[in-house]
Amino acid sequence: MKVIARKGLRVPMETGLRRYVTDATGVEVPNTVYYRRRVSDGDLIDDADKIAKQEAEAKASADTTEKPATDTAASQATGAASGLEPVVNGAGDKKTANGA
């Protein structure tokens, strides 16, 4: 039987081992009491049409989510981003703020 987790849930697989049924894609599982109980509780969906619809929604939301670009040139230009600004001691020797 093919199941998918209800939106927003991660349902542990019967075998454990830190594997989960998620709401991103349908998974083929054996027709056991464990999975039938999860379907009857509403944690898993066993309807093929609903599975296809939920997979499409998950893919669409993943496609629209993008990482913001980081501006490393701006952080390097300030020099303070590293937190290691030079410190001048009484003898005129330069040391970093962490003492190295």
N, C-alpha and C positions, 0 to 999 in steps of 0.2 A: 504494500500500500504506500502511496506517496503522500507525504504530509509536509506542512509548512507551519512555522510558529505564528501565533497571532501577532499582529503588529506591536513592536516594542518588547517582545519577550524572547528569551533564550531558554529553550527547554533542554535539559540534559538528555543525552542519548541513554538508552537502556543499559548499554555496556559501560557507561561511565567514561573513564579515561579522559576526562576533560574535553569531551566532544559534545557539541550542542546542535540542536535544530534551531535555525534562526529564521527571521522573517525575510531574509534576502533571497533564498532559493529553496525550492522543494527538495526533499530528501526521500529516497526509497528506503522504507523500514519494514521489518517483518510484522505480520499481523498478529501481535501478541497482546496479552491483557494490559501490559504497561501502556502501549501506544493507544489502544482503544479507550483506556481510562483517561488519558490525556486529551483525546479528542472529545470525549463526553464532558470533561471538565471545561472545555473551551480553550485550553492552552495550545492545542494543535488543530489545524484545519485539514480535513480529509477530502474536500470537494475539489475536483480538478479545475473547474472554472474559477473558483475563488483563488486557488493556488496560482494560476496563470495571471490573474489580475493583480495579486499581491506582488508577484515577482516583477511585473512590469512597473508597478509603482515604486518598488525598491530600486530598480535600475534607473528610473527617471530621476529619483531624488539623489542618487549617487552621481549621476551625470551633471546635475546642476550645482553640486557642491564642489568648489574649487579652493585650493589653498591660496591665501594671499601672498603676493610677491614680497620678499624681504629686500630691503634696501641696505646692503652691506656697505656700499660706498659712503652713505651718510653716516653710518655708525663708525666707520674707520676715520672719517674726516674729523669727528669730534675728539677722538683719542681717549675720551673718558669712558667709553663703553667697556674697555677691558678692566678698568679699576686699578691699573698698575701705572700710575703717573710717577714720573721721576721725582725723587726727593733729594735735595742737596743738603749734606751735613756740613758741619763747621769747617771741615778741611777742603771743601769744594768737590768731594767725590759724589758722584751720582749713584743713588741706590733706588731700587723700586720700592713701592709702598709695602711690599710683603717682606722686605729685608734681604732679598737675594742680590 
